[in-house]
Amino acid sequence: MRALVSYEPGGPDTLRLASLPDPVPASGQLLVSIAACGVNFPDLLMIQDLYQVKAPRPFAPGAEIAGTVVALGEGISGFKVGDRVAARCGTGGMAEMIAIDAARCTKIPDTMPFRDAAAFQFTYETAYYALVTRGRLKQNETVLVLGAAGGVGSASIQVAKALGARVVAATSSEEKLAFALSQGADHGLVYQLDKESEDPKKELARAMKVAVGRTGADLIIDPVGGFAVEPAMRCAAEGARYLILGFTAGIAAMPMNLPLLKSCDVLGINWRTFTLEQPLQSAANRAQLLEFYAARKIAPAITATFALEEGQAAISAFKDRSVLGKIVVLIAG
Ligand SMILES: NC(=O)c1ccc[n+]([C@@H]2O[C@H](COP(=O)([O-])OP(=O)(O)OC[C@H]3O[C@@H](n4cnc5c(N)ncnc54)[C@H](OP(=O)(O)O)[C@@H]3O)[C@@H](O)[C@H]2O)c1
């Protein structure tokens, strides 16, 4: 099979298109012919050895896939050859085939295109886990989404709206803000720090407060970190939940008086661990998301697709901070 392979740590240009032996499914595994692979920011971190999980080399990046079951390992029940599935694979997605534990696979509806299914796990399940399981989102609460035009950001907007929240989007450009509004956000702002200002973080906090409104943000979805943390925390409502999802802008230090003053819960979100340690709750979340999808309340905003041999460019878009919504690599079918 063909695969885009990382043989050494480095940026997207270190990936090589290679011909590898077809994988053989072990006991408890399915062999899946991959039709599409969703691309995510962590793929960029994985290939540089900067992610919290390190994969043994050589490996193909790509953490979420959709495709067709073509063979079964021993002891499989509940799946058959020909089933259409989506799977959380961590790595190995940018390849023509994968042997993967059946426990990581979910059957998908016949009407769901592979490209949607491949873009439906990482960001949506993270958003739902953050907003609902950890964030205890209630109807009519206000959610501030940072990095709102990205994968996690746009999924968070859609899921929060499906759950009846009011959503305020923060992005780094007017183009990204327009995209976030097209995903259902009610309001928004461009959140650049003004380098000329005497206190740029407080100034940004003031702009965020205007966008969020007088009562403040009940939930803050933060896949960005860095410069945005303190301003976002300053516009938290009394009793807010600050959800730490990622650090695309760097790991920030938080003035610890702020959560105290706001009676704010600061919650670390680790969706990967949740899927492994709480598989039943994780499956229930996935089922709810599929219901929202069937009811057309949410749908991945796939703004670019790439062929397998263009996978380097797909991952480079995350490095360039240029991704709108989701990017998918199309492999077969
Ligand atoms: N905790 C979890 O369980 C979990 C699960 C999935 C993903 N994540 C994390 O969530 C984050 C977002 O992932 P994603 O796939 O949604 O990525 P993405 O589509 O690239 O979105 C990330 C956003 O971060 C913002 N950003 C700020 N500074 C940046 C920089 N220097 N470089 C790149 N982006 C920058 C960008 O928005 P602006 O340009 O508008 O600022 C961008 O839209 C990643 O850190 C990822 O590891 C965490």
The ligand as an SDF file (V2000), in Angstrom:
LIG
                    3D

 48 52  0  0  0  0  0  0  0  0999 V2000
   -7.4630   18.7790   24.3900 N   0  0  0  0  0  0  0  0  0  0  0  0
   -7.8690   17.9090   23.4960 C   0  0  0  0  0  0  0  0  0  0  0  0
   -8.3760   16.8440   23.8160 O   0  0  0  0  0  0  0  0  0  0  0  0
   -7.7140   18.2850   22.0600 C   0  0  0  0  0  0  0  0  0  0  0  0
   -8.3270   17.5450   21.0400 C   0  0  0  0  0  0  0  0  0  0  0  0
   -8.1910   17.9930   19.7200 C   0  0  0  0  0  0  0  0  0  0  0  0
   -7.3960   19.1110   19.4550 C   0  0  0  0  0  0  0  0  0  0  0  0
   -6.7830   19.7500   20.4820 N   0  0  0  0  0  0  0  0  0  0  0  0
   -5.9400   20.9340   20.2770 C   0  0  0  0  0  0  0  0  0  0  0  0
   -6.7330   21.9940   19.8030 O   0  0  0  0  0  0  0  0  0  0  0  0
   -5.8980   22.8890   19.1040 C   0  0  0  0  0  0  0  0  0  0  0  0
   -6.5570   23.2510   17.7900 C   0  0  0  0  0  0  0  0  0  0  0  0
   -6.5190   22.1500   16.9070 O   0  0  0  0  0  0  0  0  0  0  0  0
   -7.2160   22.2980   15.4730 P   0  0  0  0  0  0  0  0  0  0  0  0
   -7.0120   21.0090   14.7790 O   0  0  0  0  0  0  0  0  0  0  0  0
   -8.5710   22.8630   15.6120 O   0  0  0  0  0  0  0  0  0  0  0  0
   -6.2520   23.4130   14.8030 O   0  0  0  0  0  0  0  0  0  0  0  0
   -6.6200   24.6290   13.8380 P   0  0  0  0  0  0  0  0  0  0  0  0
   -7.7330   24.2610   12.9470 O   0  0  0  0  0  0  0  0  0  0  0  0
   -5.3380   25.0690   13.2150 O   0  0  0  0  0  0  0  0  0  0  0  0
   -7.1330   25.7700   14.8380 O   0  0  0  0  0  0  0  0  0  0  0  0
   -6.2640   26.3500   15.7400 C   0  0  0  0  0  0  0  0  0  0  0  0
   -6.4560   27.8560   15.8120 C   0  0  0  0  0  0  0  0  0  0  0  0
   -5.4300   28.3570   16.6790 O   0  0  0  0  0  0  0  0  0  0  0  0
   -5.2110   29.7220   16.3490 C   0  0  0  0  0  0  0  0  0  0  0  0
   -3.7920   30.0730   16.4620 N   0  0  0  0  0  0  0  0  0  0  0  0
   -3.2960   31.0200   17.2750 C   0  0  0  0  0  0  0  0  0  0  0  0
   -1.9710   31.1080   17.1550 N   0  0  0  0  0  0  0  0  0  0  0  0
   -1.5960   30.1770   16.2590 C   0  0  0  0  0  0  0  0  0  0  0  0
   -0.3370   29.8060   15.7040 C   0  0  0  0  0  0  0  0  0  0  0  0
    0.7980   30.4000   16.0890 N   0  0  0  0  0  0  0  0  0  0  0  0
   -0.3150   28.8300   14.7880 N   0  0  0  0  0  0  0  0  0  0  0  0
   -1.4510   28.2140   14.4170 C   0  0  0  0  0  0  0  0  0  0  0  0
   -2.6960   28.5240   14.9010 N   0  0  0  0  0  0  0  0  0  0  0  0
   -2.7600   29.5150   15.8070 C   0  0  0  0  0  0  0  0  0  0  0  0
   -5.7290   29.9230   14.9210 C   0  0  0  0  0  0  0  0  0  0  0  0
   -6.8070   30.8350   15.0040 O   0  0  0  0  0  0  0  0  0  0  0  0
   -6.5790   32.4010   14.8410 P   0  0  0  0  0  0  0  0  0  0  0  0
   -5.6780   32.6130   13.6540 O   0  0  0  0  0  0  0  0  0  0  0  0
   -7.9480   32.9130   14.6310 O   0  0  0  0  0  0  0  0  0  0  0  0
   -5.9430   32.8310   16.1190 O   0  0  0  0  0  0  0  0  0  0  0  0
   -6.2540   28.5580   14.4930 C   0  0  0  0  0  0  0  0  0  0  0  0
   -7.4680   28.6760   13.7780 O   0  0  0  0  0  0  0  0  0  0  0  0
   -4.5350   22.2120   18.9720 C   0  0  0  0  0  0  0  0  0  0  0  0
   -3.6580   22.7320   19.9590 O   0  0  0  0  0  0  0  0  0  0  0  0
   -4.8310   20.7780   19.2650 C   0  0  0  0  0  0  0  0  0  0  0  0
   -3.7190   20.0840   19.7760 O   0  0  0  0  0  0  0  0  0  0  0  0
   -6.9280   19.3480   21.7670 C   0  0  0  0  0  0  0  0  0  0  0  0
  1  2  1  0
  2  3  2  0
  2  4  1  0
  4  5  1  0
  4 48  2  0
  5  6  2  0
  6  7  1  0
  7  8  2  0
  8  9  1  0
  8 48  1  0
  9 10  1  0
  9 46  1  0
 10 11  1  0
 11 12  1  0
 11 44  1  0
 12 13  1  0
 13 14  1  0
 14 15  2  0
 14 16  1  0
 14 17  1  0
 17 18  1  0
 18 19  2  0
 18 20  1  0
 18 21  1  0
 21 22  1  0
 22 23  1  0
 23 24  1  0
 23 42  1  0
 24 25  1  0
 25 26  1  0
 25 36  1  0
 26 27  1  0
 26 35  1  0
 27 28  2  0
 28 29  1  0
 29 30  1  0
 29 35  2  0
 30 31  1  0
 30 32  2  0
 32 33  1  0
 33 34  2  0
 34 35  1  0
 36 37  1  0
 36 42  1  0
 37 38  1  0
 38 39  2  0
 38 40  1  0
 38 41  1  0
 42 43  1  0
 44 45  1  0
 44 46  1  0
 46 47  1  0
M  CHG  2   8   1  16  -1
M  END
$$$$
